[in-house]
């Protein structure tokens, strides 16, 4: 793995670590979901960078996943519904008009999905 790809992974790992810490300490679930989204986005983009694919300026996890899946079939196994649900937390949650109030179970699923995605991307790389 080259240094640039490694930096993407480190940033993603940090977001996942922050999400896990905040969740375990009972913090606001929207901020936990935000960090899960950020980590998942960075893991997907790390894979794309590793394949020298121009990174789209998007936070849409489903769109990024489809691009990754066109390069490696291993990405077909990911839970697109959960990743799509996490996309809204990239930007919208930071504004007062966004009222998601995710359930604890949903955020637990976001954490598990993001962790699995990170491990799989690292395995592929």
C-alpha positions in Angstrom: 0.0 0.0 0.0 1.5 3.3 -1.0 1.8 6.2 1.5 -1.1 8.2 0.0 -3.5 5.3 0.3 -2.2 4.6 3.8 -3.0 8.2 4.8 -6.6 7.7 3.6 -6.8 4.6 5.7 -5.4 6.4 8.8 -7.9 9.2 8.5 -10.7 6.6 8.1 -9.5 4.7 11.1 -9.4 7.8 13.2 -13.0 8.6 12.3 -14.1 5.1 13.2 -12.2 5.3 16.5 -13.9 8.6 17.3 -17.3 7.2 16.4 -16.7 4.1 18.6 -15.5 6.3 21.5 -18.4 8.6 21.3 -20.9 5.8 21.1 -19.4 4.0 24.1 -19.6 7.2 26.1 -23.3 7.9 25.3 -22.7 10.9 23.1 -25.2 12.3 20.6 -26.0 9.5 18.1 -26.0 11.9 15.1 -22.3 12.8 15.7 -21.5 9.1 15.9 -23.3 8.5 12.6 -21.5 11.5 11.1 -18.1 9.9 12.0 -19.2 6.5 10.7 -20.2 8.1 7.4 -16.8 9.9 7.2 -14.9 6.8 7.9 -16.9 4.7 5.3 -16.4 7.4 2.7 -12.6 7.5 3.3 -12.3 3.7 3.2 -14.1 3.6 -0.2 -12.0 6.5 -1.5 -8.8 4.8 -0.3 -9.7 1.8 -2.4 -10.3 4.1 -5.4 -7.0 5.9 -4.9 -5.2 2.6 -4.7 -6.6 1.8 -8.2 -5.7 5.3 -9.6 -9.4 6.1 -10.1 -10.3 9.8 -9.9 -12.2 10.4 -6.8 -15.6 11.9 -7.4 -16.5 14.9 -5.3 -19.4 13.2 -3.5 -20.3 12.0 0.0 -22.8 9.5 -1.5 -21.6 6.2 -0.1 -23.9 4.2 -2.5 -22.4 5.9 -5.5 -18.8 5.3 -4.3 -19.6 1.7 -3.5 -20.9 1.1 -7.0 -17.7 2.5 -8.5 -15.7 0.3 -6.1 -17.8 -2.8 -7.1 -17.1 -2.2 -10.7 -13.4 -2.6 -9.9 -13.6 -5.5 -7.4 -16.6 -7.8 -6.9 -15.8 -8.1 -3.2 -17.7 -4.8 -2.8 -20.9 -6.4 -4.0 -21.3 -8.0 -0.5 -21.7 -4.7 1.4 -25.0 -3.6 2.9 -25.9 -0.8 0.4 -29.1 0.1 2.4 -27.1 0.9 5.5 -24.4 2.8 3.6 -27.1 4.8 1.8 -28.7 5.7 5.1 -25.4 6.9 6.5 -24.9 9.3 3.5 -27.4 11.8 5.0 -25.1 12.3 8.0 -22.2 13.7 5.8 -23.5 17.2 5.6 -27.2 17.6 6.4 -27.0 16.7 10.1 -24.8 19.7 10.8 -27.7 22.1 10.1 -30.6 22.8 12.4 -33.2 21.7 9.9 -32.0 18.1 9.9 -33.8 16.1 12.5 -32.9 12.5 12.1 -32.7 11.2 15.7 -31.3 7.8 14.7 -32.0 4.9 17.0 -29.3 3.3 19.0 -29.7 0.1 17.1 -29.3 1.9 13.8 -26.1 3.6 14.9 -24.8 0.2 16.2 -25.4 -1.1 12.8 -23.5 1.9 11.2 -20.6 1.1 13.5 -20.5 -2.6 12.6 -20.9 -1.9 8.9 -18.2 0.7 8.9 -15.8 -1.5 10.8 -16.5 -4.4 8.4 -16.0 -2.1 5.4 -12.7 -0.9 6.8 -11.4 -4.4 7.5 -12.4 -5.6 4.1 -10.8 -2.6 2.3 -7.6 -3.2 4.2 -7.7 -6.9 3.3 -8.3 -6.0 -0.4 -5.4 -3.5 -0.4 
